Amino acid sequence: MIVSTLNKWSATARDVVGTKDTLVILPYTFQNKENREFVKNYSYTNLEYYICDKDNNDAADNGAAQKFALKKKPGDTYNYVTLNDVANDYADNGGIKLTADKSKFTLGANKLFLGNSLENGSWEEMALYAKDNNSLILVQPSEDPEYHLVNGDVKAWGDTIKLYRDENANQALYEKRDVKSVVENDTLSFLNIDNVYDPQFKLNPAIFVDTAYVNREDNTCWQYLLAVNIDNSVNTYCPDDMEHNDPEWIKEHGVCPHAIKTPIVRGCFLVNLIDTANIYGATHLHANPYVNKNEAGESRAKPSFVPGIHIKDTLFLFTNDDTVKVDLSTPDFNVAKFAFRYEEAAEGTFKIQTKWKDYNPEQAVKDDSKVEFNNEGYLKWINGTVVVENGYNMGDLFRIEENFEGAPTANEKALEVSTVSVVATNGGVIIKGAEGKNVVITNVLGQTIANTVIASSEVTISAPAGVVVVAVEGEGAVKAIVK
């Protein structure tokens, strides 16, 4: 809101009397797309111009950024008009302090214009009502979307995808059971990243993406549920008894007469387990499998796959002793909704956005509503696992492969972990754990370099420098770069 003072002559007071007038307007800030730095005014020894602030690049804390409004001018042009925060007075031990009310602004005394120089132009301030054609700007909408729409179709309700790191296409996200993380005899299953060609993992990168908040009016932030072990064969739902929605029950008894026709997705859904982490952490201070520490030593929640069922605008999550309902009907993020926010739409790179909530077990037990949270949570691979970090800049870059041919099954349904390893070295590859197996090494042209049966637990096979493909009997193939 912009608060202005209107002055008029009062015959009664025989003086000019000011009255407050409030105009509701959207304040804007400029942010550098490349480094996420916000623009602010900078004063330095008789110079005053605008810069990108290297110390202010977080959308959650952009207080130092210059807020502005657009003032309409003739010919579809605008002025960039500065806004000032309104300061509220309050008493403190007999003194007066000033605090900024971030929802209210006053119209600044300046507008911006393009100053000229021999090499580069500079963005400077001038008096708001001064005449200068260099202060007129055009505002044109960008056609680049902010979020990725899976398959480019708002009507599509599900697809199998592969998500992988921008830095390395072989490092994919997948469901991984952690044998070291056991709570109440239940082995937890987390989202992780490993190399799809590393034979020691046998990972399955296929993930089912289900619409959570997509085909909505004027929506451009498309949000999804991510799941494995899905069953979407049932298209009816009985609201009276959950057992009547079980495929085996329907096979035996037929569709319940009270059932309504609607798509249903059963599976294990990816969930940010921050609430569980806070509850568990209140009594397990030093051994909490639901969190991991980042580089700053801060505890961050790990996303996990939880059994559930998606019906219309509700996701039902089944825990050991309870059923949790997650509302999907609003544009706000929650612990189960994920979106793919572009870094570069033309390049197809994005960050995976979800809800972030602070790890604060003590406060969560006292009053969970006071635990800090926001919509700026992003997935980050750190210390060997995936966590939800706070702020866009903290997230990792990913890409997507749509219409992926794999089946979105959980990792424990895949083949057993292999003991065979292939390591590239100078002038060859070292193969371990393949005793008695046939090994075929080919180059990128498909020409055979070696075809032999391994006679020992570790052997080095010569190969020319470059990319080679090593196929071990019963283990599949893996690429290696020989130096």
C-alpha positions in Angstrom: 0.0 0.0 0.0 1.1 3.5 -0.7 0.1 6.0 1.9 -0.1 9.7 0.7 -1.1 12.9 2.4 -3.7 15.1 0.8 -3.7 18.7 1.9 -6.7 21.0 1.9 -7.6 24.4 3.4 -9.8 24.2 6.5 -11.9 27.3 7.1 -12.6 26.2 10.6 -8.9 25.6 11.5 -7.9 28.4 9.2 -5.0 26.3 8.2 -3.9 23.6 5.7 -5.1 20.2 7.1 -3.6 16.9 5.9 -5.5 13.7 5.5 -4.1 10.3 4.8 -5.1 8.5 1.6 -4.1 4.9 0.9 -3.6 3.4 -2.5 -3.2 -0.4 -2.8 -0.5 -1.2 -5.3 1.9 -4.1 -6.0 5.5 -3.2 -5.1 8.2 -4.7 -7.3 11.9 -5.4 -7.0 14.5 -6.2 -9.7 16.6 -9.3 -9.4 19.5 -10.4 -11.6 18.5 -13.7 -13.1 22.1 -15.0 -13.4 23.2 -14.6 -9.8 19.8 -13.9 -8.0 21.2 -10.5 -6.6 18.6 -7.8 -6.0 19.0 -4.3 -7.3 19.5 -1.4 -4.8 20.6 2.2 -4.8 24.3 2.7 -4.0 26.0 5.9 -2.8 29.8 6.4 -3.0 31.7 9.6 -2.7 29.5 12.0 -4.7 28.2 9.3 -6.9 24.8 7.6 -6.7 23.7 4.8 -9.0 22.1 1.4 -8.9 24.0 -1.9 -8.4 23.3 -5.6 -7.9 23.8 -6.3 -4.2 26.1 -9.3 -3.7 25.0 -9.5 -0.1 21.3 -9.7 -0.9 20.3 -12.5 -3.2 17.6 -14.4 -1.2 14.0 -13.9 -2.1 13.0 -14.6 1.5 15.1 -11.6 2.7 15.1 -8.9 0.1 14.6 -6.0 2.5 17.6 -4.1 1.1 16.3 -4.3 -2.5 14.8 -1.1 -3.9 11.1 -1.4 -4.1 9.4 0.5 -6.9 6.0 1.0 -8.7 5.3 1.6 -12.3 3.7 5.0 -13.1 1.7 5.1 -16.4 2.8 7.6 -19.0 1.6 8.4 -22.5 2.2 5.9 -25.3 2.3 2.7 -23.3 5.4 3.9 -21.4 6.1 4.0 -17.7 8.2 5.6 -15.1 10.1 3.6 -12.5 9.1 5.3 -9.3 10.9 4.6 -6.0 8.9 3.6 -2.9 9.9 4.1 0.7 8.9 1.8 3.6 6.5 3.4 6.1 8.1 3.8 9.6 5.9 3.2 12.6 6.6 5.0 15.9 6.4 3.1 19.2 7.6 3.9 22.7 10.3 1.9 24.3 11.5 2.8 27.9 10.6 6.4 27.3 12.5 6.5 23.9 11.3 6.4 20.3 12.3 3.7 17.8 11.4 3.3 14.2 10.3 0.0 12.6 9.5 -0.6 9.0 6.0 -1.8 8.1 6.8 -3.9 4.9 3.1 -3.8 3.8 3.0 0.0 3.6 4.9 2.4 1.4 5.1 6.1 0.7 5.8 7.5 -2.8 9.4 8.3 -3.1 10.7 11.7 -4.4 12.6 10.1 -7.3 12.3 8.2 -10.5 15.0 6.4 -12.4 16.6 7.4 -15.7 19.3 6.1 -17.9 22.4 8.2 -17.6 24.8 8.2 -20.6 28.6 7.7 -20.6 31.2 6.9 -23.2 31.3 3.2 -22.4 28.3 2.1 -20.4 25.0 3.6 -19.3 24.1 4.0 -15.6 20.8 3.8 -13.8 20.4 6.9 -11.7 17.8 8.8 -9.8 16.2 12.2 -10.7 13.3 14.3 -9.4 10.0 12.5 -9.8 8.3 15.2 -11.9 11.4 16.4 -13.8 11.0 16.0 -17.6 13.5 13.6 -19.2 12.8 11.2 -22.0 15.5 8.8 -20.7 13.2 8.1 -17.8 10.5 6.5 -20.0 10.5 2.7 -20.1 8.6 0.0 -21.9 7.1 -3.0 -20.1 6.7 -6.1 -22.1 5.7 -9.6 -20.8 8.1 -12.5 -21.1 6.8 -15.6 -22.8 9.2 -17.8 -20.8 7.4 -19.9 -18.2 8.6 -19.9 -14.6 7.7 -23.6 -14.0 8.0 -26.7 -16.1 4.7 -28.4 -17.2 5.2 -32.1 -17.5 4.5 -33.2 -21.1 3.2 -29.7 -21.8 -0.4 -30.9 -21.1 -2.4 -29.6 -18.2 -5.0 -32.3 -18.9 -2.6 -35.2 -18.5 -2.9 -36.7 -15.0 0.2 -38.9 -14.8 3.5 -39.9 -16.4 6.6 -41.9 -15.7 9.7 -39.6 -15.6 13.4 -39.7 -14.8 14.9 -36.7 -12.8 18.7 -36.3 -13.0 21.3 -33.7 -12.1 22.2 -31.0 -14.6 25.9 -31.6 -13.9 25.8 -35.3 -14.6 23.0 -37.0 -16.6 23.9 -40.4 -15.1 23.2 -39.2 -11.5 19.5 -39.8 -11.1 17.0 -39.4 -8.3 15.5 -42.7 -7.0 13.9 -44.4 -4.0 16.5 -46.0 -1.7 15.9 -48.1 1.4 18.3 -47.2 4.1 19.1 -50.3 6.2 20.7 -48.1 8.9 17.5 -46.1 9.3 15.0 -48.3 11.2 12.2 -46.9 13.4 9.7 -49.2 15.1 11.1 -52.2 13.0 10.3 -50.2 9.8 13.2 -49.7 7.4 12.9 -46.1 6.1 13.0 -45.3 2.4 14.5 -42.0 1.3 15.0 -40.1 -1.9 18.6 -40.4 -3.0 21.0 -39.8 -6.0 23.4 -42.4 -7.4 24.9 -43.2 -10.8 22.6 -45.3 -12.9 25.5 -47.1 -14.5 27.3 -48.0 -11.3 26.7 -51.8 -10.9 26.9 -51.7 -7.2 23.5 -49.9 -6.9 21.2 -51.5 -9.5 19.0 -48.4 -9.0 15.7 -47.8 -10.7 15.3 -44.0 -11.6 11.7 -44.3 -12.8 9.3 -42.0 -10.8 5.6 -41.6 -11.4 4.5 -37.9 -11.5 0.9 -37.4 -10.5 -0.9 -34.1 -10.8 -1.5 -32.3 -7.5 -2.3 -28.7 -8.5 -2.1 -28.4 -12.3 -5.3 -27.9 -14.2 -6.5 -24.9 -12.3 -7.8 -21.5 -13.5 -4.9 -19.1 -14.2 -2.4 -21.4 -12.6 1.2 -21.3 -13.9 2.9 -22.9 -10.9 2.2 -26.6 -11.7 2.6 -28.8 -8.7 3.0 -32.6 -8.6 3.1 -35.6 -6.4 6.1 -38.0 -7.0 5.6 -41.7 -6.3 6.8 -45.2 -6.8 5.1 -48.6 -6.6 1.9 -47.0 -8.1 -1.4 -48.7 -8.9 -3.8 -46.5 -10.9 -6.0 -49.4 -12.1 -9.0 -48.4 -9.9 -11.2 -45.5 -11.1 -13.8 -45.6 -8.4 -13.8 -44.4 -4.8 -16.0 -45.4 -1.9 -16.0 -42.6 0.8 -17.7 -44.8 3.4 -15.1 -47.5 3.8 -11.4 -47.4 2.6 -11.3 -51.2 2.4 -13.8 -51.0 -0.5 -11.2 -49.2 -2.5 -8.7 -52.0 -2.3 -8.2 -53.7 -5.7 -8.4 -57.2 -4.1 -11.6 -56.3 -2.3 -13.1 -55.0 -5.6 -12.0 -58.2 -7.4 -13.8 -60.3 -4.8 -16.9 -58.2 -4.1 -17.2 -55.9 -7.1 -17.4 -52.1 -7.1 -19.2 -50.7 -4.0 -22.6 -49.2 -4.9 -21.7 -46.1 -2.9 -18.5 -45.5 -4.9 -18.0 -42.5 -7.1 -16.1 -42.5 -10.4 -12.8 -40.7 -10.1 -9.1 -41.5 -10.9 -7.3 -43.0 -7.9 -3.5 -43.5 -7.5 -2.1 -45.8 -4.9 1.6 -45.9 -4.2 4.5 -44.7 -2.0 4.5 -40.9 -2.3 7.5 -38.6 -1.7 7.0 -36.5 1.4 9.1 -34.0 3.2 9.3 -35.6 6.7 10.0 -32.4 8.6 7.0 -32.8 10.9 8.0 -36.4 11.8 11.6 -35.2 12.2 10.6 -32.6 14.7 8.5 -35.0 16.7 11.1 -37.7 16.7 13.9 -35.3 17.4 12.3 -34.1 20.6 13.2 -37.5 22.2 16.1 -38.6 20.0 18.5 -35.7 20.0 21.6 -37.5 18.6 20.1 -40.2 16.4 17.4 -38.8 14.1 17.3 -40.7 10.8 14.8 -38.2 9.4 17.4 -35.3 9.1 20.8 -34.7 7.8 23.2 -31.8 8.4 24.3 -29.4 5.7 27.6 -27.6 5.2 26.7 -25.0 7.9 25.8 -27.8 10.4 22.1 -27.1 10.2 19.7 -30.0 10.3 17.6 -30.4 7.2 14.7 -32.9 6.6 15.1 -35.8 4.2 12.3 -36.5 1.8 11.0 -40.1 2.2 8.5 -42.4 0.4 5.3 -43.0 2.4 2.4 -45.4 1.5 -0.7 -43.5 0.5 -3.6 -43.0 -1.9 -4.4 -39.9 -3.9 -8.2 -39.2 -4.4 -9.3 -35.9 -5.9 -7.9 -33.1 -3.8 -6.7 -35.2 -0.9 -3.6 -37.3 -0.4 -4.1 -39.9 2.4 -0.8 -41.0 3.9 -0.7 -44.2 5.9 1.7 -44.3 8.9 2.1 -47.0 11.5 -0.8 -45.9 13.7 -2.6 -43.1 11.8 -3.8 -41.7 8.5 -2.7 -38.2 7.6 -4.8 -36.1 5.2 -2.8 -33.7 3.0 -4.9 -31.0 1.3 -4.0 -30.4 -2.4 -6.7 -27.9 -3.2 -4.7 -24.7 -2.7 -1.7 -23.2 -4.6 0.4 -23.2 -1.4 3.1 -25.8 -1.2 3.0 -28.5 1.4 5.1 -31.5 2.4 3.9 -33.6 -0.6 3.7 -31.1 -3.4 6.7 -30.5 -5.7 7.2 -28.1 -8.7 9.9 -27.8 -11.2 11.0 -24.1 -11.2 13.1 -23.1 -14.2 16.6 -21.7 -13.9 16.7 -21.5 -17.7 13.6 -22.4 -19.5 15.4 -22.6 -22.9 18.0 -25.0 -21.5 15.4 -27.1 -19.6 17.2 -26.8 -16.2 15.2 -26.3 -13.1 15.2 -26.6 -9.3 12.7 -28.9 -7.5 10.6 -26.7 -5.2 8.5 -27.8 -2.1 7.6 -26.5 1.3 10.4 -25.7 3.7 10.0 -25.9 7.5 12.6 -25.3 10.2 14.0 -28.3 12.2 13.1 -27.1 15.7 11.9 -30.0 17.8 11.7 -28.0 21.0 9.4 -25.3 19.5 7.4 -28.0 17.6 6.4 -29.7 20.8 5.4 -26.4 22.5 3.5 -24.9 19.6 4.1 -26.2 16.1 2.3 -23.2 14.5 5.2 -21.0 15.5 7.8 -23.1 13.7 9.2 -21.1 10.8 8.2 -22.3 7.3 7.8 -20.9 3.8 7.3 -22.0 0.1 10.9 -21.7 -0.7 12.2 -25.2 -0.1 14.4 -26.8 -2.7 16.0 -30.2 -3.1 19.8 -30.4 -2.6 22.1 -33.4 -2.7 24.5 -33.1 0.2 26.6 -35.4 2.3 25.4 -38.4 0.4 21.7 -37.8 0.7 18.9 -35.5 -0.5 17.5 -32.8 1.8 15.1 -29.9 1.6 17.1 -26.6 1.8 15.8 -23.1 2.5 16.0 -20.7 -0.4 16.2 -20.9 -4.2 20.0 -20.3 -4.2 20.5 -23.4 -2.1 18.8 -25.9 -4.4 20.5 -28.1 -7.0 19.9 -27.9 -10.7 18.0 -30.9 -12.4 16.6 -31.9 -15.7 13.8 -34.2 -16.7 13.2 -37.1 -19.1 9.5 -37.5 -19.8 7.8 -40.7 -21.1 10.5 -42.7 -19.4 10.2 -46.4 -20.3 11.1 -47.8 -16.9 8.5 -49.0 -14.4 8.3 -46.8 -11.2 8.9 -49.6 -8.7 10.6 -49.2 -5.4 14.3 -49.9 -5.2 13.8 -53.0 -2.9 11.9 -54.5 -5.8 14.9 -54.3 -8.1 17.8 -56.7 -8.4 20.1 -57.4 -5.4 23.0 -55.1 -5.0 26.0 -56.2 -7.1 29.5 -56.8 -5.8 31.1 -56.1 -9.2 32.9 -52.8 -9.7 34.5 -51.3 -12.8 37.1 -48.5 -12.3 38.9 -46.7 -15.1 42.6 -46.2 -14.8 45.6 -45.1 -17.0 45.6 -47.3 -20.1 42.8 -49.7 -19.0 40.0 -50.7 -16.6 40.1 -52.5 -13.2 37.4 -55.1 -12.7 36.7 -56.5 -9.3 34.3 -59.2 -8.0 33.7 -60.7 -11.5 35.6 -63.9 -11.1 34.3 -66.6 -13.5 32.2 -64.1 -15.5 32.6 -63.2 -19.2 33.6 -59.5 -19.8 33.3 -57.7 -23.1 34.9 -54.3 -23.6 33.9 -52.2 -26.7 34.6 -48.6 -27.8 32.0 -46.0 -28.7 31.9 -47.3 -32.3 30.9 -50.8 -31.0 34.3 -52.3 -31.9 35.4 -55.1 -29.5 38.5 -54.3 -27.5 38.5 -57.4 -25.2 36.3 -60.5 -24.8 37.5 -62.7 -21.9 36.5 -64.7 -18.9 37.8 -63.2 -15.6 40.0 -65.7 -13.7 40.5 -63.8 -10.5 38.7 -61.4 -8.1 40.6 -58.4 -9.5 42.0 -57.9 -13.0 43.2 -55.0 -15.1 42.4 -55.1 -18.8 44.2 -52.8 -21.2 42.1 -50.4 -23.2 42.8 -47.3 -25.4 42.2 -43.8 -24.0 38.7 -42.5 -24.3 35.2 -43.8 -23.5 34.7 -47.6 -23.4 31.7 -49.7 -22.5 32.3 -52.6 -20.1 29.7 -55.4 -20.1 30.0 -58.0 -17.3 28.0 -61.2 -17.7 24.8 -61.0 -15.7 25.6 -57.5 -14.5 24.7 -55.2 -17.4 27.0 -52.6 -19.0 28.8 -49.5 -17.6 30.7 -46.7 -19.3 34.2 -45.8 -18.3 36.7 -43.1 -19.3 40.2 -44.4 -19.8 43.0 -41.9 -19.4 
